[in-house]
Amino acid sequence: MENRQTETIIGWIEDTYGSPEELAKILDYGIEMLFYLEEGSFEQKEVQNVVAALRGIVVGLRG
């Protein structure tokens, strides 16, 4: 990955999640959600937060 892309991704992580560790916690939670996703298992906002994180990673990697 190019240096500019790396800086962009790191900046996005820090701006959006505060730290890579916080993003990692959200993504781990997302993995758990996908294994057990049933109606009523998780709040809609929780699922949307995980989707937004994944989308942000995709956008950052394509940027």
Summary of the structure (lengths in Angstrom):
residues: 63
radius of gyration: 13.0
end to end distance: 10.8
largest distance: 42.2
contacts: 144
relative contact order: 0.16
helix: 81%
strand: 0%
